């Protein structure tokens, strides 16, 4: 998951009350935005992929994602990257 920058807290040495309030509001918005971005990233990571690639062997895929589909030219078969409990592996689809 991506790491998003937070609003710095070490600049809070402000004398003006209005600036303190503005700074506090910006920190709050920053936290809300980061929370929303993290939630979006988690949802995207959990959604299946629709990539269909042609490869010689399944080891050609560096970082497969659950739901990837490939055509293995060496085996002459379509394969899917599926999750079986805690294990993920390439399985023949045909």
HUMOFEN-V570884 format. One line per field, one symbol per residue. phi: phi as a letter, one per 20 degrees, with the letter a starting at -180 (. if undefined). psi: psi as a letter, one per 40 degrees, with the letter a starting at -180 (. if undefined). Layout:
BEGIN
phi=???
psi=???
END
This chain:
BEGIN
phi=.fdefdffdeeeedeffffffffffffffffffffffffffffffeefecfcddcfcfffefcfdgofccdeffemceccedddmeddbecfdd
psi=iihiiihieeeegidhdddddddddddddddddddddddddddddeiiifhhihidieeehdgiiheihihhddefiiiihihgbehiihihe.
END
